[in-house]
Amino acid sequence: MKAWPFDQARYETVGVNLEKALARLEIALKQRKGRFLVGEELTIADIIVGGALWFAMRSFVDKEMRKAAPSLEGYLRGFLELPEVGGTFRKLKLCERG
């Protein structure tokens, strides 16, 4: 894994881009027609988004960011409760401060 020295400008750019992505995901979750991103069955889209969201919610998406996208936590918790994926991820411990 490649590590970079801390760069404030890069950190802020990543934060802005993440907030845009979370806002778009929030819209998709509100417009969905079923339990998952693409209907009533688990798809690769849910696995990819769920995995990335699990990592982001643990490490970067703090309480303040979650206020702007309230559907994310419920979607992620529902995803993690599935027998097909629940054992793959550690317990969800939400990031409290960015």
Buried (B, 14 or more C-beta within 10 A) or exposed (E): EEEEEEEEEEEEEEBEEBBEBBEEBBEBBEEBEEBBBBEEEBEEEBBEBBBEBBEBBBEBBBEEBBEEBEBBBEBBEEBBEBEEBEEEBEEBEEBEEE
